Structures are given as structure tokens and as C-alpha cells.
Amino acid sequence: MAQYRKKPIDIDAHQWHQNGDHPEDGPADREGSVVRYYRHPYVPGTAVCPGCQKTVHEHGWIDSGDDGRTVCPNDWVITTAQGEHYPLKPDVFAAIFEAVTG
């Protein structure tokens, strides 16, 4: 089997804890343009997230692709070279990325 290595690319990333944490979002008392308030027509805000065990009311939402992505508190929000935003779990982020120095 052939093996491949991921090409090194630089990305912008910001760890998200609550509304307003992403630098493109503005103040925390308003809905952000990158990480929006979490809304789901069939999931009440008091439901518990199976991934992080926090209520979904504490989560954010990123419109990406056709479906969108849930952002749990402590997830990293990465910005690709194409300007798209995606959440990554902290352990996945640490396994893939390292800080750029110099």
C-alpha cells in the first residue's frame, strides 16, 4: 500500500469557549458571523451533547458546506486558505497542528 504525508500548510486557528471568542465575531452579547448561536429545530437547548457533556445551549454553530458544524466549548476553529471555517476537537488539533514560530 502506498503511503502519503499531509502537506504542511499554515492555518489560522482560535480556541472557542463561548460566543464572541472568534476574532471575526465581535462582542459576546451578539451573534457571531463565524460561530453563530447553536440552533436545531429538533434539539432543545437543555439537551446534553454526547461529545462534551455540556448543554447544547453552550455550543456554537458554523455554517459550512451543505450541513454546518456544531462547535463544542474548547474546540478549535480553523480557517482554511480558502477562508472556510471548521471546528476541530482539541486532541485532533494537537495531533495535526503545531504552532508556527519565527
KEKE-3310 file (N, C-alpha, C; in steps of 0.2 Angstrom, whole numbers, plus 5000, padded with zeros to 4 digits):
npx = (5004:5003:5010:5006:5010:5003:5003:5013:5004:5000:4988:4975:4970:4959:4955:4939:4927:4916:4902:4908:4921:4929:4939:4933:4920:4915:4907:4903:4889:4882:4876:4888:4897:4905:4905:4890:4875:4870:4857:4844:4831:4825:4831:4831:4838:4842:4846:4859:4875:4882:4896:4903:4897:4891:4877:4868:4865:4876:4884:4891:4888:4893:4891:4895:4899:4886:4879:4883:4891:4893:4900:4908:4912:4928:4933:4943:4943:4946:4953:4953:4964:4956:4947:4937:4928:4931:4927:4938:4941:4950:4960:4962:4966:4978:4985:4987:4992:5005:5012:5017:5032:5044)
npy = (4994:5011:5025:5041:5058:5072:5088:5101:5115:5132:5138:5148:5148:5147:5145:5141:5145:5151:5162:5175:5173:5170:5180:5186:5188:5198:5207:5198:5198:5198:5189:5179:5181:5171:5160:5155:5157:5141:5132:5121:5113:5102:5099:5103:5117:5113:5100:5087:5087:5073:5072:5081:5083:5094:5106:5109:5122:5129:5128:5132:5136:5133:5138:5128:5121:5110:5106:5111:5114:5109:5117:5113:5119:5123:5118:5120:5132:5132:5141:5139:5141:5144:5152:5146:5140:5128:5117:5109:5095:5097:5087:5081:5092:5095:5084:5085:5099:5111:5125:5139:5145:5159)
npz = (5000:4996:5004:5011:5015:5024:5016:5022:5029:5033:5044:5051:5068:5082:5098:5104:5117:5121:5115:5105:5106:5094:5083:5072:5076:5084:5098:5113:5117:5105:5091:5082:5067:5062:5071:5076:5086:5093:5085:5083:5075:5081:5093:5109:5119:5131:5130:5132:5125:5118:5115:5123:5135:5139:5140:5125:5123:5126:5116:5099:5082:5065:5049:5037:5021:5015:5026:5039:5055:5072:5086:5100:5117:5120:5108:5093:5081:5065:5051:5034:5019:5009:5016:5023:5038:5051:5064:5076:5087:5102:5104:5092:5085:5091:5087:5074:5071:5074:5083:5073:5072:5072)
capx = (5000:5007:5009:5006:5010:4999:5007:5012:5001:4999:4981:4973:4966:4957:4951:4932:4924:4909:4901:4912:4928:4932:4941:4929:4913:4913:4906:4899:4882:4878:4878:4894:4897:4908:4902:4884:4872:4868:4850:4842:4823:4823:4835:4831:4844:4844:4849:4866:4879:4885:4903:4907:4893:4888:4871:4869:4864:4883:4888:4890:4887:4897:4888:4900:4896:4878:4875:4885:4895:4892:4906:4908:4916:4935:4935:4947:4940:4952:4951:4957:4967:4950:4943:4932:4929:4929:4929:4941:4942:4957:4965:4963:4970:4985:4989:4988:4995:5009:5012:5022:5037:5048)
capy = (5000:5017:5030:5048:5063:5078:5093:5107:5121:5136:5140:5152:5144:5151:5141:5144:5143:5154:5167:5181:5171:5171:5187:5189:5188:5204:5206:5191:5199:5197:5183:5180:5179:5164:5155:5158:5153:5134:5131:5115:5113:5096:5098:5109:5120:5110:5093:5087:5085:5067:5073:5085:5083:5101:5108:5112:5130:5132:5127:5137:5133:5136:5136:5126:5116:5110:5105:5115:5110:5110:5119:5112:5123:5121:5116:5125:5134:5134:5145:5137:5145:5147:5156:5142:5139:5122:5116:5103:5094:5099:5081:5081:5098:5094:5078:5088:5105:5113:5132:5141:5150:5163)
capz = (5000:4996:5010:5009:5020:5023:5015:5028:5027:5039:5045:5057:5072:5088:5103:5106:5123:5121:5110:5105:5106:5087:5082:5067:5078:5088:5105:5115:5118:5099:5087:5078:5060:5060:5076:5077:5091:5091:5084:5080:5076:5085:5099:5114:5122:5138:5129:5133:5120:5119:5115:5128:5141:5141:5136:5118:5124:5127:5109:5093:5075:5060:5043:5032:5016:5014:5033:5045:5061:5079:5090:5107:5120:5119:5101:5089:5075:5060:5045:5028:5015:5005:5020:5026:5045:5053:5071:5077:5094:5104:5104:5084:5083:5094:5083:5067:5070:5079:5082:5069:5076:5068)
cpx = (5004:5005:5009:5007:5007:5004:5007:5009:5000:4991:4981:4969:4965:4953:4944:4930:4917:4908:4905:4920:4932:4933:4936:4922:4911:4911:4902:4892:4878:4880:4883:4893:4900:4905:4896:4881:4870:4860:4849:4835:4821:4826:4834:4837:4846:4846:4856:4870:4883:4893:4906:4903:4890:4881:4872:4868:4871:4887:4887:4889:4890:4893:4894:4897:4888:4875:4877:4888:4894:4899:4905:4913:4923:4938:4939:4943:4946:4949:4956:4960:4961:4945:4937:4933:4927:4931:4933:4942:4949:4962:4967:4968:4977:4989:4991:4993:5000:5010:5018:5026:5041:5045)
cpy = (5006:5022:5037:5053:5069:5084:5099:5113:5125:5138:5145:5148:5148:5146:5144:5141:5146:5159:5173:5179:5172:5178:5190:5190:5194:5203:5200:5192:5199:5191:5184:5179:5173:5159:5158:5154:5146:5134:5125:5114:5107:5095:5104:5111:5116:5102:5093:5084:5078:5067:5076:5085:5089:5102:5111:5120:5133:5131:5132:5133:5137:5133:5134:5120:5116:5109:5109:5111:5113:5112:5118:5117:5120:5119:5122:5126:5136:5137:5142:5142:5148:5151:5152:5140:5132:5121:5109:5102:5095:5093:5080:5086:5097:5089:5081:5094:5107:5121:5134:5146:5154:5166)
cpz = (5000:5002:5007:5015:5019:5022:5021:5025:5034:5039:5051:5061:5079:5092:5105:5112:5124:5116:5111:5105:5099:5086:5077:5070:5082:5095:5107:5116:5111:5096:5083:5071:5058:5065:5078:5083:5088:5091:5081:5081:5080:5091:5104:5117:5128:5137:5130:5127:5122:5119:5120:5135:5143:5137:5130:5118:5124:5121:5104:5087:5070:5053:5038:5028:5016:5021:5038:5050:5067:5082:5097:5111:5121:5112:5098:5083:5070:5054:5039:5024:5010:5009:5023:5033:5047:5060:5071:5085:5096:5103:5096:5082:5085:5090:5076:5066:5076:5078:5077:5072:5071:5062)
residu = (MET:ALA:GLN:TYR:ARG:LYS:LYS:PRO:ILE:ASP:ILE:ASP:ALA:HIS:GLN:TRP:HIS:GLN:ASN:GLY:ASP:HIS:PRO:GLU:ASP:GLY:PRO:ALA:ASP:ARG:GLU:GLY:SER:VAL:VAL:ARG:TYR:TYR:ARG:HIS:PRO:TYR:VAL:PRO:GLY:THR:ALA:VAL:CYS:PRO:GLY:CYS:GLN:LYS:THR:VAL:HIS:GLU:HIS:GLY:TRP:ILE:ASP:SER:GLY:ASP:ASP:GLY:ARG:THR:VAL:CYS:PRO:ASN:ASP:TRP:VAL:ILE:THR:THR:ALA:GLN:GLY:GLU:HIS:TYR:PRO:LEU:LYS:PRO:ASP:VAL:PHE:ALA:ALA:ILE:PHE:GLU:ALA:VAL:THR:GLY)
# end
